[in-house]
Amino acid sequence: MFDFIEFSVLDALDILLVAILLYYIYKLLKGTVAINIFIGIAFIFLIWKITQALKMEMLSGILGYLLSGGVIALIIVFQQEIRKFLLMIGTTNFSNKRSFFNQLKFLRTEINSEIDTEKILRACSNMSKTKTGALIVIERTNSLDFLINTGDSMNAQVNEVLLESIFYKNSPLHDGATIIRDNYVVATRVVLPISDSKKIPARFGLRHRAAIGVSEKTDAVCLLVSEETGEISYIKDGEFVLYTTQDELGEKIKKDVM
């Protein structure tokens, strides 16, 4: 007689939920240095489980102590990513079905409406020539509903003229940030959290600190035009993304938001 492992619906659900959790962690860490640390930890955990199954008590014991004793270190290493995850959970509006499913956007294989990064970049280039200050936040997998509520709602498809008119110096909408979701401008005059990082050079003002702040707390990316120098900055994961040409910048943005 052969002994078969019992497999119930709850087991299948357990596997599915773990797979979703691991996939979301991967999406959260993708493109950051932390992804390499996560892969290393996952590899050690896999070896630990194998040594347990093979009853290699000494090695499994060492790996077990290493994993259990490293919890505090992991919290420190993944502080920014944990904060993003908790912020997403804490700001989920479970009473609003649309808002709740926006939080689960990472489960979709592709975005409903492809973001036209070329139009956004051309608008930034035009504003750069006139030194028109601008701050554009592009939503990725973390919902920005908690920020949208601080500004004026809008539902207009992205185009160069619209973005330039929003940030025109005499426009009532130019103050604050503009949020883009699924190729639509969904909010203007948005108030963003200000970063308190000591690493930001003193020459950067509140607009830069706001862009860094929102990218520290969510996985959104920001395009920023300085009204003093006309320089275009690209900010992701709380850091400035370096580029040499505008074409290179366009490729980086397209890769991040697709």
Beta strands, then each sheet from edge to edge (+ up, - down):
strand 1: 134-138
strand 2: 152-157
strand 3: 177-181
strand 4: 184-190
strand 5: 221-225
strand 6: 232-236
strand 7: 239-240
sheet 1: 2+ 4- 3+ 1+ 5- 6+ 7-
end
